[in-house]
Amino acid sequence: MSVMGTIEILPRKAQSFAMDFIDRWNEQCYDKEFWQMDSSKILMMITDDARQILEVENVPADDETLFNMFQIVVLSYAYSAVDQPKMREFIGIKE
């Protein structure tokens, strides 16, 4: 529900490709090095990617929209970690 709620506050045009954006970043879930990167670097990577896509789609790339694009990816990762014990183990979450 959090992912969908965050998608709903994106600009309407961005809502149409939000799930594709999540899928694009879900590929990183399987890269062990990704989980070892500094979170500020990941924030920059995701928001830079979002900025490029938003520009191509002619959607304003303001700070709030960029953060919400980052947030939908993070919430998707969180859902995977809650739902999949092997994912938690892979990314290094210990109970």
Phi and psi restraints in degrees (range 20) as a CNS / XPLOR table:
assign (resid 1 and name C) (resid 2 and name N)
       (resid 2 and name CA) (resid 2 and name C) 1.0 -64.6 20.0 2
assign (resid 2 and name N) (resid 2 and name CA)
       (resid 2 and name C) (resid 3 and name N) 1.0 -41.0 20.0 2
assign (resid 2 and name C) (resid 3 and name N)
       (resid 3 and name CA) (resid 3 and name C) 1.0 -62.0 20.0 2
assign (resid 3 and name N) (resid 3 and name CA)
       (resid 3 and name C) (resid 4 and name N) 1.0 -49.2 20.0 2
assign (resid 3 and name C) (resid 4 and name N)
       (resid 4 and name CA) (resid 4 and name C) 1.0 -64.1 20.0 2
assign (resid 4 and name N) (resid 4 and name CA)
       (resid 4 and name C) (resid 5 and name N) 1.0 -38.9 20.0 2
assign (resid 4 and name C) (resid 5 and name N)
       (resid 5 and name CA) (resid 5 and name C) 1.0 -63.7 20.0 2
assign (resid 5 and name N) (resid 5 and name CA)
       (resid 5 and name C) (resid 6 and name N) 1.0 -39.1 20.0 2
assign (resid 5 and name C) (resid 6 and name N)
       (resid 6 and name CA) (resid 6 and name C) 1.0 -71.0 20.0 2
assign (resid 6 and name N) (resid 6 and name CA)
       (resid 6 and name C) (resid 7 and name N) 1.0 -38.5 20.0 2
assign (resid 6 and name C) (resid 7 and name N)
       (resid 7 and name CA) (resid 7 and name C) 1.0 -60.1 20.0 2
assign (resid 7 and name N) (resid 7 and name CA)
       (resid 7 and name C) (resid 8 and name N) 1.0 -38.8 20.0 2
assign (resid 7 and name C) (resid 8 and name N)
       (resid 8 and name CA) (resid 8 and name C) 1.0 -64.6 20.0 2
assign (resid 8 and name N) (resid 8 and name CA)
       (resid 8 and name C) (resid 9 and name N) 1.0 -22.4 20.0 2
assign (resid 8 and name C) (resid 9 and name N)
       (resid 9 and name CA) (resid 9 and name C) 1.0 -92.8 20.0 2
assign (resid 9 and name N) (resid 9 and name CA)
       (resid 9 and name C) (resid 10 and name N) 1.0 -2.3 20.0 2
assign (resid 9 and name C) (resid 10 and name N)
       (resid 10 and name CA) (resid 10 and name C) 1.0 -71.9 20.0 2
assign (resid 10 and name N) (resid 10 and name CA)
       (resid 10 and name C) (resid 11 and name N) 1.0 157.6 20.0 2
assign (resid 10 and name C) (resid 11 and name N)
       (resid 11 and name CA) (resid 11 and name C) 1.0 -54.9 20.0 2
assign (resid 11 and name N) (resid 11 and name CA)
       (resid 11 and name C) (resid 12 and name N) 1.0 145.4 20.0 2
assign (resid 11 and name C) (resid 12 and name N)
       (resid 12 and name CA) (resid 12 and name C) 1.0 -49.9 20.0 2
assign (resid 12 and name N) (resid 12 and name CA)
       (resid 12 and name C) (resid 13 and name N) 1.0 -45.7 20.0 2
assign (resid 12 and name C) (resid 13 and name N)
       (resid 13 and name CA) (resid 13 and name C) 1.0 -64.5 20.0 2
assign (resid 13 and name N) (resid 13 and name CA)
       (resid 13 and name C) (resid 14 and name N) 1.0 -36.4 20.0 2
assign (resid 13 and name C) (resid 14 and name N)
       (resid 14 and name CA) (resid 14 and name C) 1.0 -68.9 20.0 2
assign (resid 14 and name N) (resid 14 and name CA)
       (resid 14 and name C) (resid 15 and name N) 1.0 -30.2 20.0 2
assign (resid 14 and name C) (resid 15 and name N)
       (resid 15 and name CA) (resid 15 and name C) 1.0 -59.1 20.0 2
assign (resid 15 and name N) (resid 15 and name CA)
       (resid 15 and name C) (resid 16 and name N) 1.0 -33.8 20.0 2
assign (resid 15 and name C) (resid 16 and name N)
       (resid 16 and name CA) (resid 16 and name C) 1.0 -67.4 20.0 2
assign (resid 16 and name N) (resid 16 and name CA)
       (resid 16 and name C) (resid 17 and name N) 1.0 -24.5 20.0 2
assign (resid 16 and name C) (resid 17 and name N)
       (resid 17 and name CA) (resid 17 and name C) 1.0 -117.4 20.0 2
assign (resid 17 and name N) (resid 17 and name CA)
       (resid 17 and name C) (resid 18 and name N) 1.0 10.6 20.0 2
assign (resid 17 and name C) (resid 18 and name N)
       (resid 18 and name CA) (resid 18 and name C) 1.0 -62.0 20.0 2
assign (resid 18 and name N) (resid 18 and name CA)
       (resid 18 and name C) (resid 19 and name N) 1.0 -42.8 20.0 2
assign (resid 18 and name C) (resid 19 and name N)
       (resid 19 and name CA) (resid 19 and name C) 1.0 -66.3 20.0 2
assign (resid 19 and name N) (resid 19 and name CA)
       (resid 19 and name C) (resid 20 and name N) 1.0 -36.3 20.0 2
assign (resid 19 and name C) (resid 20 and name N)
       (resid 20 and name CA) (resid 20 and name C) 1.0 -64.9 20.0 2
assign (resid 20 and name N) (resid 20 and name CA)
       (resid 20 and name C) (resid 21 and name N) 1.0 -36.4 20.0 2
assign (resid 20 and name C) (resid 21 and name N)
       (resid 21 and name CA) (resid 21 and name C) 1.0 -65.1 20.0 2
assign (resid 21 and name N) (resid 21 and name CA)
       (resid 21 and name C) (resid 22 and name N) 1.0 -42.9 20.0 2
assign (resid 21 and name C) (resid 22 and name N)
       (resid 22 and name CA) (resid 22 and name C) 1.0 -60.2 20.0 2
assign (resid 22 and name N) (resid 22 and name CA)
       (resid 22 and name C) (resid 23 and name N) 1.0 -47.3 20.0 2
assign (resid 22 and name C) (resid 23 and name N)
       (resid 23 and name CA) (resid 23 and name C) 1.0 -59.8 20.0 2
assign (resid 23 and name N) (resid 23 and name CA)
       (resid 23 and name C) (resid 24 and name N) 1.0 -38.4 20.0 2
assign (resid 23 and name C) (resid 24 and name N)
       (resid 24 and name CA) (resid 24 and name C) 1.0 -59.5 20.0 2
assign (resid 24 and name N) (resid 24 and name CA)
       (resid 24 and name C) (resid 25 and name N) 1.0 -41.2 20.0 2
assign (resid 24 and name C) (resid 25 and name N)
       (resid 25 and name CA) (resid 25 and name C) 1.0 -85.5 20.0 2
assign (resid 25 and name N) (resid 25 and name CA)
       (resid 25 and name C) (resid 26 and name N) 1.0 -18.4 20.0 2
assign (resid 25 and name C) (resid 26 and name N)
       (resid 26 and name CA) (resid 26 and name C) 1.0 -65.1 20.0 2
assign (resid 26 and name N) (resid 26 and name CA)
       (resid 26 and name C) (resid 27 and name N) 1.0 -22.5 20.0 2
assign (resid 26 and name C) (resid 27 and name N)
       (resid 27 and name CA) (resid 27 and name C) 1.0 -59.8 20.0 2
assign (resid 27 and name N) (resid 27 and name CA)
       (resid 27 and name C) (resid 28 and name N) 1.0 -29.2 20.0 2
assign (resid 27 and name C) (resid 28 and name N)
       (resid 28 and name CA) (resid 28 and name C) 1.0 -69.1 20.0 2
assign (resid 28 and name N) (resid 28 and name CA)
       (resid 28 and name C) (resid 29 and name N) 1.0 -21.8 20.0 2
assign (resid 28 and name C) (resid 29 and name N)
       (resid 29 and name CA) (resid 29 and name C) 1.0 -55.5 20.0 2
assign (resid 29 and name N) (resid 29 and name CA)
       (resid 29 and name C) (resid 30 and name N) 1.0 -25.8 20.0 2
assign (resid 29 and name C) (resid 30 and name N)
       (resid 30 and name CA) (resid 30 and name C) 1.0 -96.1 20.0 2
assign (resid 30 and name N) (resid 30 and name CA)
       (resid 30 and name C) (resid 31 and name N) 1.0 7.7 20.0 2
assign (resid 30 and name C) (resid 31 and name N)
       (resid 31 and name CA) (resid 31 and name C) 1.0 -105.9 20.0 2
assign (resid 31 and name N) (resid 31 and name CA)
       (resid 31 and name C) (resid 32 and name N) 1.0 107.8 20.0 2
assign (resid 31 and name C) (resid 32 and name N)
       (resid 32 and name CA) (resid 32 and name C) 1.0 -56.5 20.0 2
assign (resid 32 and name N) (resid 32 and name CA)
       (resid 32 and name C) (resid 33 and name N) 1.0 -37.9 20.0 2
assign (resid 32 and name C) (resid 33 and name N)
       (resid 33 and name CA) (resid 33 and name C) 1.0 -63.8 20.0 2
assign (resid 33 and name N) (resid 33 and name CA)
       (resid 33 and name C) (resid 34 and name N) 1.0 -32.6 20.0 2
assign (resid 33 and name C) (resid 34 and name N)
       (resid 34 and name CA) (resid 34 and name C) 1.0 -57.5 20.0 2
assign (resid 34 and name N) (resid 34 and name CA)
       (resid 34 and name C) (resid 35 and name N) 1.0 -42.8 20.0 2
assign (resid 34 and name C) (resid 35 and name N)
       (resid 35 and name CA) (resid 35 and name C) 1.0 -72.8 20.0 2
assign (resid 35 and name N) (resid 35 and name CA)
       (resid 35 and name C) (resid 36 and name N) 1.0 -12.1 20.0 2
assign (resid 35 and name C) (resid 36 and name N)
       (resid 36 and name CA) (resid 36 and name C) 1.0 -99.3 20.0 2
assign (resid 36 and name N) (resid 36 and name CA)
       (resid 36 and name C) (resid 37 and name N) 1.0 -3.9 20.0 2
assign (resid 36 and name C) (resid 37 and name N)
       (resid 37 and name CA) (resid 37 and name C) 1.0 -73.2 20.0 2
assign (resid 37 and name N) (resid 37 and name CA)
       (resid 37 and name C) (resid 38 and name N) 1.0 156.2 20.0 2
assign (resid 37 and name C) (resid 38 and name N)
       (resid 38 and name CA) (resid 38 and name C) 1.0 -64.7 20.0 2
assign (resid 38 and name N) (resid 38 and name CA)
       (resid 38 and name C) (resid 39 and name N) 1.0 136.0 20.0 2
assign (resid 38 and name C) (resid 39 and name N)
       (resid 39 and name CA) (resid 39 and name C) 1.0 -62.9 20.0 2
assign (resid 39 and name N) (resid 39 and name CA)
       (resid 39 and name C) (resid 40 and name N) 1.0 -29.4 20.0 2
assign (resid 39 and name C) (resid 40 and name N)
       (resid 40 and name CA) (resid 40 and name C) 1.0 -67.9 20.0 2
assign (resid 40 and name N) (resid 40 and name CA)
       (resid 40 and name C) (resid 41 and name N) 1.0 -32.8 20.0 2
assign (resid 40 and name C) (resid 41 and name N)
       (resid 41 and name CA) (resid 41 and name C) 1.0 -68.1 20.0 2
assign (resid 41 and name N) (resid 41 and name CA)
       (resid 41 and name C) (resid 42 and name N) 1.0 -40.4 20.0 2
assign (resid 41 and name C) (resid 42 and name N)
       (resid 42 and name CA) (resid 42 and name C) 1.0 -65.0 20.0 2
assign (resid 42 and name N) (resid 42 and name CA)
       (resid 42 and name C) (resid 43 and name N) 1.0 -42.1 20.0 2
assign (resid 42 and name C) (resid 43 and name N)
       (resid 43 and name CA) (resid 43 and name C) 1.0 -55.6 20.0 2
assign (resid 43 and name N) (resid 43 and name CA)
       (resid 43 and name C) (resid 44 and name N) 1.0 -47.8 20.0 2
assign (resid 43 and name C) (resid 44 and name N)
       (resid 44 and name CA) (resid 44 and name C) 1.0 -64.6 20.0 2
assign (resid 44 and name N) (resid 44 and name CA)
       (resid 44 and name C) (resid 45 and name N) 1.0 -41.2 20.0 2
assign (resid 44 and name C) (resid 45 and name N)
       (resid 45 and name CA) (resid 45 and name C) 1.0 -61.6 20.0 2
assign (resid 45 and name N) (resid 45 and name CA)
       (resid 45 and name C) (resid 46 and name N) 1.0 -47.2 20.0 2
assign (resid 45 and name C) (resid 46 and name N)
       (resid 46 and name CA) (resid 46 and name C) 1.0 -69.1 20.0 2
assign (resid 46 and name N) (resid 46 and name CA)
       (resid 46 and name C) (resid 47 and name N) 1.0 -43.9 20.0 2
assign (resid 46 and name C) (resid 47 and name N)
       (resid 47 and name CA) (resid 47 and name C) 1.0 -70.7 20.0 2
assign (resid 47 and name N) (resid 47 and name CA)
       (resid 47 and name C) (resid 48 and name N) 1.0 -33.2 20.0 2
assign (resid 47 and name C) (resid 48 and name N)
       (resid 48 and name CA) (resid 48 and name C) 1.0 -64.2 20.0 2
assign (resid 48 and name N) (resid 48 and name CA)
       (resid 48 and name C) (resid 49 and name N) 1.0 -42.9 20.0 2
assign (resid 48 and name C) (resid 49 and name N)
       (resid 49 and name CA) (resid 49 and name C) 1.0 -63.5 20.0 2
assign (resid 49 and name N) (resid 49 and name CA)
       (resid 49 and name C) (resid 50 and name N) 1.0 -43.9 20.0 2
assign (resid 49 and name C) (resid 50 and name N)
       (resid 50 and name CA) (resid 50 and name C) 1.0 -61.7 20.0 2
assign (resid 50 and name N) (resid 50 and name CA)
       (resid 50 and name C) (resid 51 and name N) 1.0 -42.5 20.0 2
assign (resid 50 and name C) (resid 51 and name N)
       (resid 51 and name CA) (resid 51 and name C) 1.0 -58.2 20.0 2
assign (resid 51 and name N) (resid 51 and name CA)
       (resid 51 and name C) (resid 52 and name N) 1.0 -44.3 20.0 2
assign (resid 51 and name C) (resid 52 and name N)
       (resid 52 and name CA) (resid 52 and name C) 1.0 -62.6 20.0 2
assign (resid 52 and name N) (resid 52 and name CA)
       (resid 52 and name C) (resid 53 and name N) 1.0 -45.2 20.0 2
assign (resid 52 and name C) (resid 53 and name N)
       (resid 53 and name CA) (resid 53 and name C) 1.0 -66.9 20.0 2
assign (resid 53 and name N) (resid 53 and name CA)
       (resid 53 and name C) (resid 54 and name N) 1.0 -42.5 20.0 2
assign (resid 53 and name C) (resid 54 and name N)
       (resid 54 and name CA) (resid 54 and name C) 1.0 -61.0 20.0 2
assign (resid 54 and name N) (resid 54 and name CA)
       (resid 54 and name C) (resid 55 and name N) 1.0 -41.4 20.0 2
assign (resid 54 and name C) (resid 55 and name N)
       (resid 55 and name CA) (resid 55 and name C) 1.0 -63.5 20.0 2
assign (resid 55 and name N) (resid 55 and name CA)
       (resid 55 and name C) (resid 56 and name N) 1.0 -44.2 20.0 2
assign (resid 55 and name C) (resid 56 and name N)
       (resid 56 and name CA) (resid 56 and name C) 1.0 -60.6 20.0 2
assign (resid 56 and name N) (resid 56 and name CA)
       (resid 56 and name C) (resid 57 and name N) 1.0 -39.3 20.0 2
assign (resid 56 and name C) (resid 57 and name N)
       (resid 57 and name CA) (resid 57 and name C) 1.0 -84.2 20.0 2
assign (resid 57 and name N) (resid 57 and name CA)
       (resid 57 and name C) (resid 58 and name N) 1.0 1.1 20.0 2
assign (resid 57 and name C) (resid 58 and name N)
       (resid 58 and name CA) (resid 58 and name C) 1.0 62.5 20.0 2
assign (resid 58 and name N) (resid 58 and name CA)
       (resid 58 and name C) (resid 59 and name N) 1.0 42.4 20.0 2
assign (resid 58 and name C) (resid 59 and name N)
       (resid 59 and name CA) (resid 59 and name C) 1.0 -112.9 20.0 2
assign (resid 59 and name N) (resid 59 and name CA)
       (resid 59 and name C) (resid 60 and name N) 1.0 131.0 20.0 2
assign (resid 59 and name C) (resid 60 and name N)
       (resid 60 and name CA) (resid 60 and name C) 1.0 -56.1 20.0 2
assign (resid 60 and name N) (resid 60 and name CA)
       (resid 60 and name C) (resid 61 and name N) 1.0 132.6 20.0 2
assign (resid 60 and name C) (resid 61 and name N)
       (resid 61 and name CA) (resid 61 and name C) 1.0 -102.4 20.0 2
assign (resid 61 and name N) (resid 61 and name CA)
       (resid 61 and name C) (resid 62 and name N) 1.0 63.1 20.0 2
assign (resid 61 and name C) (resid 62 and name N)
       (resid 62 and name CA) (resid 62 and name C) 1.0 -77.7 20.0 2
assign (resid 62 and name N) (resid 62 and name CA)
       (resid 62 and name C) (resid 63 and name N) 1.0 167.6 20.0 2
assign (resid 62 and name C) (resid 63 and name N)
       (resid 63 and name CA) (resid 63 and name C) 1.0 -58.1 20.0 2
assign (resid 63 and name N) (resid 63 and name CA)
       (resid 63 and name C) (resid 64 and name N) 1.0 -40.5 20.0 2
assign (resid 63 and name C) (resid 64 and name N)
       (resid 64 and name CA) (resid 64 and name C) 1.0 -64.4 20.0 2
assign (resid 64 and name N) (resid 64 and name CA)
       (resid 64 and name C) (resid 65 and name N) 1.0 -44.3 20.0 2
assign (resid 64 and name C) (resid 65 and name N)
       (resid 65 and name CA) (resid 65 and name C) 1.0 -65.5 20.0 2
assign (resid 65 and name N) (resid 65 and name CA)
       (resid 65 and name C) (resid 66 and name N) 1.0 -43.1 20.0 2
assign (resid 65 and name C) (resid 66 and name N)
       (resid 66 and name CA) (resid 66 and name C) 1.0 -61.6 20.0 2
assign (resid 66 and name N) (resid 66 and name CA)
       (resid 66 and name C) (resid 67 and name N) 1.0 -43.4 20.0 2
assign (resid 66 and name C) (resid 67 and name N)
       (resid 67 and name CA) (resid 67 and name C) 1.0 -64.2 20.0 2
assign (resid 67 and name N) (resid 67 and name CA)
       (resid 67 and name C) (resid 68 and name N) 1.0 -40.6 20.0 2
assign (resid 67 and name C) (resid 68 and name N)
       (resid 68 and name CA) (resid 68 and name C) 1.0 -68.0 20.0 2
assign (resid 68 and name N) (resid 68 and name CA)
       (resid 68 and name C) (resid 69 and name N) 1.0 -32.1 20.0 2
assign (resid 68 and name C) (resid 69 and name N)
       (resid 69 and name CA) (resid 69 and name C) 1.0 -65.2 20.0 2
assign (resid 69 and name N) (resid 69 and name CA)
       (resid 69 and name C) (resid 70 and name N) 1.0 -41.5 20.0 2
assign (resid 69 and name C) (resid 70 and name N)
       (resid 70 and name CA) (resid 70 and name C) 1.0 -61.9 20.0 2
assign (resid 70 and name N) (resid 70 and name CA)
       (resid 70 and name C) (resid 71 and name N) 1.0 -44.4 20.0 2
assign (resid 70 and name C) (resid 71 and name N)
       (resid 71 and name CA) (resid 71 and name C) 1.0 -62.2 20.0 2
assign (resid 71 and name N) (resid 71 and name CA)
       (resid 71 and name C) (resid 72 and name N) 1.0 -39.3 20.0 2
assign (resid 71 and name C) (resid 72 and name N)
       (resid 72 and name CA) (resid 72 and name C) 1.0 -65.4 20.0 2
assign (resid 72 and name N) (resid 72 and name CA)
       (resid 72 and name C) (resid 73 and name N) 1.0 -33.0 20.0 2
assign (resid 72 and name C) (resid 73 and name N)
       (resid 73 and name CA) (resid 73 and name C) 1.0 -69.0 20.0 2
assign (resid 73 and name N) (resid 73 and name CA)
       (resid 73 and name C) (resid 74 and name N) 1.0 -46.9 20.0 2
assign (resid 73 and name C) (resid 74 and name N)
       (resid 74 and name CA) (resid 74 and name C) 1.0 -61.9 20.0 2
assign (resid 74 and name N) (resid 74 and name CA)
       (resid 74 and name C) (resid 75 and name N) 1.0 -43.6 20.0 2
assign (resid 74 and name C) (resid 75 and name N)
       (resid 75 and name CA) (resid 75 and name C) 1.0 -64.0 20.0 2
assign (resid 75 and name N) (resid 75 and name CA)
       (resid 75 and name C) (resid 76 and name N) 1.0 -35.6 20.0 2
assign (resid 75 and name C) (resid 76 and name N)
       (resid 76 and name CA) (resid 76 and name C) 1.0 -64.2 20.0 2
assign (resid 76 and name N) (resid 76 and name CA)
       (resid 76 and name C) (resid 77 and name N) 1.0 -42.6 20.0 2
assign (resid 76 and name C) (resid 77 and name N)
       (resid 77 and name CA) (resid 77 and name C) 1.0 -62.1 20.0 2
assign (resid 77 and name N) (resid 77 and name CA)
       (resid 77 and name C) (resid 78 and name N) 1.0 -42.8 20.0 2
assign (resid 77 and name C) (resid 78 and name N)
       (resid 78 and name CA) (resid 78 and name C) 1.0 -61.7 20.0 2
assign (resid 78 and name N) (resid 78 and name CA)
       (resid 78 and name C) (resid 79 and name N) 1.0 -42.9 20.0 2
assign (resid 78 and name C) (resid 79 and name N)
       (resid 79 and name CA) (resid 79 and name C) 1.0 -61.3 20.0 2
assign (resid 79 and name N) (resid 79 and name CA)
       (resid 79 and name C) (resid 80 and name N) 1.0 -43.1 20.0 2
assign (resid 79 and name C) (resid 80 and name N)
       (resid 80 and name CA) (resid 80 and name C) 1.0 -61.3 20.0 2
assign (resid 80 and name N) (resid 80 and name CA)
       (resid 80 and name C) (resid 81 and name N) 1.0 -40.5 20.0 2
assign (resid 80 and name C) (resid 81 and name N)
       (resid 81 and name CA) (resid 81 and name C) 1.0 -66.8 20.0 2
assign (resid 81 and name N) (resid 81 and name CA)
       (resid 81 and name C) (resid 82 and name N) 1.0 -37.0 20.0 2
assign (resid 81 and name C) (resid 82 and name N)
       (resid 82 and name CA) (resid 82 and name C) 1.0 -71.1 20.0 2
assign (resid 82 and name N) (resid 82 and name CA)
       (resid 82 and name C) (resid 83 and name N) 1.0 -40.7 20.0 2
assign (resid 82 and name C) (resid 83 and name N)
       (resid 83 and name CA) (resid 83 and name C) 1.0 -81.4 20.0 2
assign (resid 83 and name N) (resid 83 and name CA)
       (resid 83 and name C) (resid 84 and name N) 1.0 -23.9 20.0 2
assign (resid 83 and name C) (resid 84 and name N)
       (resid 84 and name CA) (resid 84 and name C) 1.0 -127.8 20.0 2
assign (resid 84 and name N) (resid 84 and name CA)
       (resid 84 and name C) (resid 85 and name N) 1.0 102.8 20.0 2
assign (resid 84 and name C) (resid 85 and name N)
       (resid 85 and name CA) (resid 85 and name C) 1.0 -55.8 20.0 2
assign (resid 85 and name N) (resid 85 and name CA)
       (resid 85 and name C) (resid 86 and name N) 1.0 -36.7 20.0 2
assign (resid 85 and name C) (resid 86 and name N)
       (resid 86 and name CA) (resid 86 and name C) 1.0 -66.9 20.0 2
assign (resid 86 and name N) (resid 86 and name CA)
       (resid 86 and name C) (resid 87 and name N) 1.0 -31.3 20.0 2
assign (resid 86 and name C) (resid 87 and name N)
       (resid 87 and name CA) (resid 87 and name C) 1.0 -66.8 20.0 2
assign (resid 87 and name N) (resid 87 and name CA)
       (resid 87 and name C) (resid 88 and name N) 1.0 -44.1 20.0 2
assign (resid 87 and name C) (resid 88 and name N)
       (resid 88 and name CA) (resid 88 and name C) 1.0 -57.1 20.0 2
assign (resid 88 and name N) (resid 88 and name CA)
       (resid 88 and name C) (resid 89 and name N) 1.0 -45.8 20.0 2
assign (resid 88 and name C) (resid 89 and name N)
       (resid 89 and name CA) (resid 89 and name C) 1.0 -63.4 20.0 2
assign (resid 89 and name N) (resid 89 and name CA)
       (resid 89 and name C) (resid 90 and name N) 1.0 -43.5 20.0 2
assign (resid 89 and name C) (resid 90 and name N)
       (resid 90 and name CA) (resid 90 and name C) 1.0 -60.2 20.0 2
assign (resid 90 and name N) (resid 90 and name CA)
       (resid 90 and name C) (resid 91 and name N) 1.0 -42.0 20.0 2
assign (resid 90 and name C) (resid 91 and name N)
       (resid 91 and name CA) (resid 91 and name C) 1.0 -86.0 20.0 2
assign (resid 91 and name N) (resid 91 and name CA)
       (resid 91 and name C) (resid 92 and name N) 1.0 -5.0 20.0 2
assign (resid 91 and name C) (resid 92 and name N)
       (resid 92 and name CA) (resid 92 and name C) 1.0 92.8 20.0 2
assign (resid 92 and name N) (resid 92 and name CA)
       (resid 92 and name C) (resid 93 and name N) 1.0 20.8 20.0 2
assign (resid 92 and name C) (resid 93 and name N)
       (resid 93 and name CA) (resid 93 and name C) 1.0 -83.6 20.0 2
assign (resid 93 and name N) (resid 93 and name CA)
       (resid 93 and name C) (resid 94 and name N) 1.0 124.5 20.0 2
assign (resid 93 and name C) (resid 94 and name N)
       (resid 94 and name CA) (resid 94 and name C) 1.0 -108.7 20.0 2
assign (resid 94 and name N) (resid 94 and name CA)
       (resid 94 and name C) (resid 95 and name N) 1.0 142.6 20.0 2
